[in-house]
């Protein structure tokens, strides 16, 4: 395992000094502009200084444009390649996040540039007050597995935060299996234990399917054997953090370095605007407590992975301002322990066309798929449009 730089007993440093200084300069310039404190008479706002984080070329392709008649809420991107086609699923709702009728949509593409008209593969039910969060898509080559968090009996939360549902909501995890991308067989309520995740499991070096999530209110690692992919996972509780992180939705992403160490990054709902990190050296059977890092995060989902040349990447809203999702960035690490490059993928000005509960401006909830010499990135825009971007690995 690459040795992390531990500043204190309760913090892990995962940025090189150069990237750390880059992040500090960017934050300061943005804060000066927002507060009305000009750095000079040629100061025209944050985009005038965005050369601090270089843009990497990205080819953007629209998959779905939200509008009231067919659902102006669209979010929760998941992406795989199955039998030569890219398969992209996402949540689609009428206007608000997590309202009755929210369902799972599918679009396919031969090349990542031209996408089929999205269609519903897993419906919600307005009359029954049932909606679905799309939480995972996996393929073993012979079949597709899509997971949803299925919910009924909505109870509106009275607490401010990025969830609209209260504790009394009835929930379960369902899995749907297809061998052709057209017909889907349901496996409902796959486990009695209350758990959730927002990223599909991936294979570890030892052949275990792993994802980070939550179980009974705490952070957890969820492990499956490939033969039991639609069954209940093994739930491994993550030791509690001592640095104030809060992980109620279990939004996490991971990669595994060559020595077998699994690095799992957690979104912190505690408002720290930084990612937390847990490590496992035994295929996810035991874990360190999540420790806070200096890696900035606006409190959104991130996606981690490995490039074909052996380097590692982390995509997210790497900006330390709460819920500022206007800047989608990608960080690159040579060894998985220190990120030495930071690029901007998207930061074009954008805003919601249709206001809805818990929708927010910006590019958010990325997922990644490496295919040959390119990296495909799925994301939502303002939680109402869905796109797929293509980045050439050579440009990173």
Order of alpha helices (4+ residues) and beta strands (2+ residues): beta-beta-alpha-beta-beta-beta-beta-beta-beta-beta-beta-beta-beta-beta-beta-beta-beta-beta-beta-beta-beta-beta-beta-beta-beta-beta-beta-beta
